[in-house]
Amino acid sequence: MTTSWRDRPVGIVGLGLIGGSLGLDLRQQGLEVRALVHRPSTAERARERGLADRVDTDPAVLEPCGLIVLALPLDRLLDPPPELRAALPAGAVITDVGSVKAPVLERWRHWHGRFVASHPMAGTAEAGVEAGISGLFAGRPWVATPASDTDPDALEQVRQLAELVGAHWLCCGAQQHDRAVALISHMPVLVSAALLEAAAGEADGGTAELARQLASSGFADTSRIGGGNPALGTLMARSNREAVLAALGQYRRQLEGLEQLVQQEHWGELEGRLSRCQQRRPEFLQGAGAAPPPGRPAADGRR
Amino acid sequence: MTTSWRDRPVGIVGLGLIGGSLGLDLRQQGLEVRALVHRPSTAERARERGLADRVDTDPAVLEPCGLIVLALPLDRLLDPPPELRAALPAGAVITDVGSVKAPVLERWRHWHGRFVASHPMAGTAEAGVEAGISGLFAGRPWVATPASDTDPDALEQVRQLAELVGAHWLCCGAQQHDRAVALISHMPVLVSAALLEAAAGEADGGTAELARQLASSGFADTSRIGGGNPALGTLMARSNREAVLAALGQYRRQLEGLEQLVQQEHWGELEGRLSRCQQRRPEFLQGAGAAPPPGRPAADGRR
């Protein structure tokens, strides 16, 4: 039994990258999209870009919606303005797009009876009202983390929404989600940042300068996420602290193991572990949409 | 005082990615290129590809050359066949392309009076006789690491060769070179490999499987060099062991510092360090030739 949520407007709170992209895709599917944004200037630009059919700064815009997506940054999602919570119809299905799920679920399951915690794993480097693009979710995972008390009908509606925009639907526990994203997204930010710090912080200034001159695409790739948005990296570590610390612990043990092999000159064993890494990596790239083409320059001079 | 090295054939030993690319570029500049390769089948294919004017498996092919580039893998460069050493004319300038310089220089300065240790920092993911491409060195660093007894005229000839193929010439000490490449290339391989091991080795199999499904372009980038050629990664760690261990030590200290900030919930300080990383990263990308375009998908669902 699923209600005909498609016959009513879909609400989106926030028209940044995720919210704006979702608005474009849903409108293209013939749905009516109503959006709530914070600033009048954002509302105006969102209207110009056609991100939603109606864009307003008044929460009343959400009143007729049957399904509402809270496309807010994680910190605002965890601490929403009271007027937003008050404006969410009790009968509507509410979902979010936050990249950490346990703390979101813990709060929102008490705040709204038809809340479904979810996380579309899609993005670009862009943010803000100009960032939204069509087709952002196509082929990307959209993970829901239902709790024991999550309304199954609400869950089904969010699934339909995700699949309508071409996403690949997955369900798992909130803590399992948070451990997984700590491993593949939040912890790697710190791993990558430490690399920049180590290379830039070389005590001998001449070597640091030389390192800057010689850095190649290998270093560029490995350091990319460590050189990303510092507020986001901090917010992820903060919101997913326990899982990030656990992932860092796992990471440190692996790195120390590799370091020991170099220290003890166990070259056969080192090559064996690097071989397993080479074999394993493709398993992680199926959904990544960013596997480097075979001919992509490595440009690090290694032969 | 520089001899007219351009009036005599240039020799290349090995026609893999670097040797083959160099052959193509030098021929395009009107120079006669003579190449020595190991296998007759390689010689035949190299001739078909036009990588050199003459390709032979007999070291005598090098006899008339005024400048010879040893484009050999590092392990063969460190332990060359005696017949190769015997075939190098005493009057010719000899250079190499190895990515670790101190051990190469240490051996070859005693083996040949006009040896110049050098390292063109260029590459692609390809290897072998099919890998060579035109223009590989254009705009890339080509580092020489002269010793106190390096012949200045030989050094000047190698500089002219490097600049002839469009490379950006740099000189530094061999140990400084090795420390810098440990920081930006050899150590990061282990940093990246440990990330794959941590994500794949998650004790809870369900979380490991989920991590594989959710891994995005951020993880793909950070893990790329860790999933690269295991024999090369091992060879670099082995040939540059001391500098790699020093770089790993520096790295570990930075990572432990970041971990402590998360542990102690010093979020302001964490954001400050990530901000410095964001500022520093562009300094490392000027020569990389692989800075991601601004709109490149991050696809990690972070907002």
Chai-1 contact restraints between the chains, C-beta under 6 A:
chainA,res_idxA,chainB,res_idxB,connection_type,confidence,min_distance_angstrom,max_distance_angstrom,comment,restraint_id
A,I18,B,R303,contact,1.0,0.0,6.0,A-B,restraint_1
A,P73,B,R303,contact,1.0,0.0,6.0,A-B,restraint_2
A,S99,B,G301,contact,1.0,0.0,6.0,A-B,restraint_3
A,S99,B,R302,contact,1.0,0.0,6.0,A-B,restraint_4
A,M121,B,L214,contact,1.0,0.0,6.0,A-B,restraint_5
A,M121,B,G301,contact,1.0,0.0,6.0,A-B,restraint_6
A,G123,B,A298,contact,1.0,0.0,6.0,A-B,restraint_7
A,G123,B,A299,contact,1.0,0.0,6.0,A-B,restraint_8
A,G123,B,D300,contact,1.0,0.0,6.0,A-B,restraint_9
A,G123,B,G301,contact,1.0,0.0,6.0,A-B,restraint_10
A,T124,B,P297,contact,1.0,0.0,6.0,A-B,restraint_11
A,T124,B,A298,contact,1.0,0.0,6.0,A-B,restraint_12
A,A125,B,A298,contact,1.0,0.0,6.0,A-B,restraint_13
A,P141,B,Q213,contact,1.0,0.0,6.0,A-B,restraint_14
A,P141,B,L214,contact,1.0,0.0,6.0,A-B,restraint_15
A,C172,B,L210,contact,1.0,0.0,6.0,A-B,restraint_16
A,Q176,B,T207,contact,1.0,0.0,6.0,A-B,restraint_17
A,R179,B,T207,contact,1.0,0.0,6.0,A-B,restraint_18
A,A180,B,T207,contact,1.0,0.0,6.0,A-B,restraint_19
A,A180,B,L210,contact,1.0,0.0,6.0,A-B,restraint_20
A,A180,B,A211,contact,1.0,0.0,6.0,A-B,restraint_21
A,A180,B,L214,contact,1.0,0.0,6.0,A-B,restraint_22
A,L183,B,A199,contact,1.0,0.0,6.0,A-B,restraint_23
A,L183,B,A211,contact,1.0,0.0,6.0,A-B,restraint_24
A,I184,B,A199,contact,1.0,0.0,6.0,A-B,restraint_25
A,I184,B,A211,contact,1.0,0.0,6.0,A-B,restraint_26
A,I184,B,L214,contact,1.0,0.0,6.0,A-B,restraint_27
A,I184,B,A215,contact,1.0,0.0,6.0,A-B,restraint_28
A,I184,B,F219,contact,1.0,0.0,6.0,A-B,restraint_29
A,S185,B,G218,contact,1.0,0.0,6.0,A-B,restraint_30
A,S185,B,D300,contact,1.0,0.0,6.0,A-B,restraint_31
A,P188,B,L195,contact,1.0,0.0,6.0,A-B,restraint_32
A,P188,B,T222,contact,1.0,0.0,6.0,A-B,restraint_33
A,L190,B,L258,contact,1.0,0.0,6.0,A-B,restraint_34
A,V191,B,L195,contact,1.0,0.0,6.0,A-B,restraint_35
A,S192,B,T222,contact,1.0,0.0,6.0,A-B,restraint_36
A,A193,B,L274,contact,1.0,0.0,6.0,A-B,restraint_37
A,A193,B,C277,contact,1.0,0.0,6.0,A-B,restraint_38
A,A194,B,Y251,contact,1.0,0.0,6.0,A-B,restraint_39
A,A194,B,Q254,contact,1.0,0.0,6.0,A-B,restraint_40
A,A194,B,L255,contact,1.0,0.0,6.0,A-B,restraint_41
A,A194,B,L258,contact,1.0,0.0,6.0,A-B,restraint_42
A,L195,B,P188,contact,1.0,0.0,6.0,A-B,restraint_43
A,L195,B,V191,contact,1.0,0.0,6.0,A-B,restraint_44
A,L196,B,C277,contact,1.0,0.0,6.0,A-B,restraint_45
A,L196,B,R280,contact,1.0,0.0,6.0,A-B,restraint_46
A,L196,B,R281,contact,1.0,0.0,6.0,A-B,restraint_47
A,E197,B,Q254,contact,1.0,0.0,6.0,A-B,restraint_48
A,A198,B,Q250,contact,1.0,0.0,6.0,A-B,restraint_49
A,A198,B,Y251,contact,1.0,0.0,6.0,A-B,restraint_50
A,A198,B,Q254,contact,1.0,0.0,6.0,A-B,restraint_51
A,A199,B,L183,contact,1.0,0.0,6.0,A-B,restraint_52
A,A199,B,I184,contact,1.0,0.0,6.0,A-B,restraint_53
A,A200,B,R280,contact,1.0,0.0,6.0,A-B,restraint_54
A,T207,B,Q176,contact,1.0,0.0,6.0,A-B,restraint_55
A,T207,B,R179,contact,1.0,0.0,6.0,A-B,restraint_56
A,T207,B,A180,contact,1.0,0.0,6.0,A-B,restraint_57
A,L210,B,C172,contact,1.0,0.0,6.0,A-B,restraint_58
A,L210,B,A180,contact,1.0,0.0,6.0,A-B,restraint_59
A,A211,B,A180,contact,1.0,0.0,6.0,A-B,restraint_60
A,A211,B,L183,contact,1.0,0.0,6.0,A-B,restraint_61
A,A211,B,I184,contact,1.0,0.0,6.0,A-B,restraint_62
A,R212,B,E283,contact,1.0,0.0,6.0,A-B,restraint_63
A,R212,B,F284,contact,1.0,0.0,6.0,A-B,restraint_64
A,Q213,B,P141,contact,1.0,0.0,6.0,A-B,restraint_65
A,Q213,B,G287,contact,1.0,0.0,6.0,A-B,restraint_66
A,L214,B,M121,contact,1.0,0.0,6.0,A-B,restraint_67
A,L214,B,P141,contact,1.0,0.0,6.0,A-B,restraint_68
A,L214,B,A180,contact,1.0,0.0,6.0,A-B,restraint_69
A,L214,B,I184,contact,1.0,0.0,6.0,A-B,restraint_70
A,A215,B,I184,contact,1.0,0.0,6.0,A-B,restraint_71
A,A215,B,F284,contact,1.0,0.0,6.0,A-B,restraint_72
A,A215,B,A288,contact,1.0,0.0,6.0,A-B,restraint_73
A,S216,B,A288,contact,1.0,0.0,6.0,A-B,restraint_74
A,S217,B,A288,contact,1.0,0.0,6.0,A-B,restraint_75
A,S217,B,A290,contact,1.0,0.0,6.0,A-B,restraint_76
A,G218,B,S185,contact,1.0,0.0,6.0,A-B,restraint_77
A,G218,B,I225,contact,1.0,0.0,6.0,A-B,restraint_78
A,F219,B,I184,contact,1.0,0.0,6.0,A-B,restraint_79
A,F219,B,F284,contact,1.0,0.0,6.0,A-B,restraint_80
A,A220,B,L285,contact,1.0,0.0,6.0,A-B,restraint_81
A,A220,B,A288,contact,1.0,0.0,6.0,A-B,restraint_82
A,A220,B,A290,contact,1.0,0.0,6.0,A-B,restraint_83
A,D221,B,D221,contact,1.0,0.0,6.0,A-B,restraint_84
A,D221,B,R224,contact,1.0,0.0,6.0,A-B,restraint_85
A,T222,B,P188,contact,1.0,0.0,6.0,A-B,restraint_86
A,T222,B,S192,contact,1.0,0.0,6.0,A-B,restraint_87
A,T222,B,T222,contact,1.0,0.0,6.0,A-B,restraint_88
A,T222,B,I225,contact,1.0,0.0,6.0,A-B,restraint_89
A,S223,B,R281,contact,1.0,0.0,6.0,A-B,restraint_90
A,R224,B,D221,contact,1.0,0.0,6.0,A-B,restraint_91
A,I225,B,G218,contact,1.0,0.0,6.0,A-B,restraint_92
A,I225,B,T222,contact,1.0,0.0,6.0,A-B,restraint_93
A,G226,B,C277,contact,1.0,0.0,6.0,A-B,restraint_94
A,G227,B,C277,contact,1.0,0.0,6.0,A-B,restraint_95
A,G227,B,Q278,contact,1.0,0.0,6.0,A-B,restraint_96
A,G227,B,R281,contact,1.0,0.0,6.0,A-B,restraint_97
A,P230,B,E271,contact,1.0,0.0,6.0,A-B,restraint_98
A,P230,B,L274,contact,1.0,0.0,6.0,A-B,restraint_99
A,P230,B,S275,contact,1.0,0.0,6.0,A-B,restraint_100
A,P230,B,Q278,contact,1.0,0.0,6.0,A-B,restraint_101
A,L232,B,R302,contact,1.0,0.0,6.0,A-B,restraint_102
A,G233,B,L274,contact,1.0,0.0,6.0,A-B,restraint_103
A,T234,B,W267,contact,1.0,0.0,6.0,A-B,restraint_104
A,T234,B,L270,contact,1.0,0.0,6.0,A-B,restraint_105
A,T234,B,E271,contact,1.0,0.0,6.0,A-B,restraint_106
A,A237,B,V262,contact,1.0,0.0,6.0,A-B,restraint_107
A,R238,B,W267,contact,1.0,0.0,6.0,A-B,restraint_108
A,V244,B,V262,contact,1.0,0.0,6.0,A-B,restraint_109
A,L245,B,V262,contact,1.0,0.0,6.0,A-B,restraint_110
A,L248,B,E259,contact,1.0,0.0,6.0,A-B,restraint_111
A,Q250,B,A198,contact,1.0,0.0,6.0,A-B,restraint_112
A,Y251,B,A194,contact,1.0,0.0,6.0,A-B,restraint_113
A,Y251,B,A198,contact,1.0,0.0,6.0,A-B,restraint_114
A,Q254,B,A194,contact,1.0,0.0,6.0,A-B,restraint_115
A,Q254,B,E197,contact,1.0,0.0,6.0,A-B,restraint_116
A,Q254,B,A198,contact,1.0,0.0,6.0,A-B,restraint_117
A,L255,B,A194,contact,1.0,0.0,6.0,A-B,restraint_118
A,L258,B,L190,contact,1.0,0.0,6.0,A-B,restraint_119
A,L258,B,A194,contact,1.0,0.0,6.0,A-B,restraint_120
A,E259,B,L248,contact,1.0,0.0,6.0,A-B,restraint_121
A,V262,B,A237,contact,1.0,0.0,6.0,A-B,restraint_122
A,V262,B,V244,contact,1.0,0.0,6.0,A-B,restraint_123
A,V262,B,L245,contact,1.0,0.0,6.0,A-B,restraint_124
A,W267,B,T234,contact,1.0,0.0,6.0,A-B,restraint_125
A,W267,B,R238,contact,1.0,0.0,6.0,A-B,restraint_126
A,L270,B,T234,contact,1.0,0.0,6.0,A-B,restraint_127
A,E271,B,P230,contact,1.0,0.0,6.0,A-B,restraint_128
A,E271,B,T234,contact,1.0,0.0,6.0,A-B,restraint_129
A,L274,B,A193,contact,1.0,0.0,6.0,A-B,restraint_130
A,L274,B,P230,contact,1.0,0.0,6.0,A-B,restraint_131
A,L274,B,G233,contact,1.0,0.0,6.0,A-B,restraint_132
A,S275,B,P230,contact,1.0,0.0,6.0,A-B,restraint_133
A,C277,B,A193,contact,1.0,0.0,6.0,A-B,restraint_134
A,C277,B,L196,contact,1.0,0.0,6.0,A-B,restraint_135
A,C277,B,G226,contact,1.0,0.0,6.0,A-B,restraint_136
A,C277,B,G227,contact,1.0,0.0,6.0,A-B,restraint_137
A,Q278,B,G227,contact,1.0,0.0,6.0,A-B,restraint_138
A,Q278,B,P230,contact,1.0,0.0,6.0,A-B,restraint_139
A,R280,B,L196,contact,1.0,0.0,6.0,A-B,restraint_140
A,R280,B,A200,contact,1.0,0.0,6.0,A-B,restraint_141
A,R281,B,L196,contact,1.0,0.0,6.0,A-B,restraint_142
A,R281,B,S223,contact,1.0,0.0,6.0,A-B,restraint_143
A,R281,B,G227,contact,1.0,0.0,6.0,A-B,restraint_144
A,E283,B,R212,contact,1.0,0.0,6.0,A-B,restraint_145
A,F284,B,R212,contact,1.0,0.0,6.0,A-B,restraint_146
A,F284,B,A215,contact,1.0,0.0,6.0,A-B,restraint_147
A,L285,B,A220,contact,1.0,0.0,6.0,A-B,restraint_148
A,G287,B,Q213,contact,1.0,0.0,6.0,A-B,restraint_149
A,A288,B,A215,contact,1.0,0.0,6.0,A-B,restraint_150
A,A288,B,S216,contact,1.0,0.0,6.0,A-B,restraint_151
A,A288,B,S217,contact,1.0,0.0,6.0,A-B,restraint_152
A,A288,B,A220,contact,1.0,0.0,6.0,A-B,restraint_153
A,G289,B,A299,contact,1.0,0.0,6.0,A-B,restraint_154
A,A290,B,S217,contact,1.0,0.0,6.0,A-B,restraint_155
A,A290,B,A220,contact,1.0,0.0,6.0,A-B,restraint_156
A,P297,B,T124,contact,1.0,0.0,6.0,A-B,restraint_157
A,A298,B,G123,contact,1.0,0.0,6.0,A-B,restraint_158
A,A298,B,T124,contact,1.0,0.0,6.0,A-B,restraint_159
A,A298,B,A125,contact,1.0,0.0,6.0,A-B,restraint_160
A,A299,B,G123,contact,1.0,0.0,6.0,A-B,restraint_161
A,A299,B,G289,contact,1.0,0.0,6.0,A-B,restraint_162
A,D300,B,G123,contact,1.0,0.0,6.0,A-B,restraint_163
A,D300,B,S185,contact,1.0,0.0,6.0,A-B,restraint_164
A,G301,B,S99,contact,1.0,0.0,6.0,A-B,restraint_165
A,G301,B,M121,contact,1.0,0.0,6.0,A-B,restraint_166
A,G301,B,A122,contact,1.0,0.0,6.0,A-B,restraint_167
A,G301,B,G123,contact,1.0,0.0,6.0,A-B,restraint_168
A,R302,B,S99,contact,1.0,0.0,6.0,A-B,restraint_169
A,R302,B,L232,contact,1.0,0.0,6.0,A-B,restraint_170
A,R303,B,I18,contact,1.0,0.0,6.0,A-B,restraint_171
A,R303,B,P73,contact,1.0,0.0,6.0,A-B,restraint_172
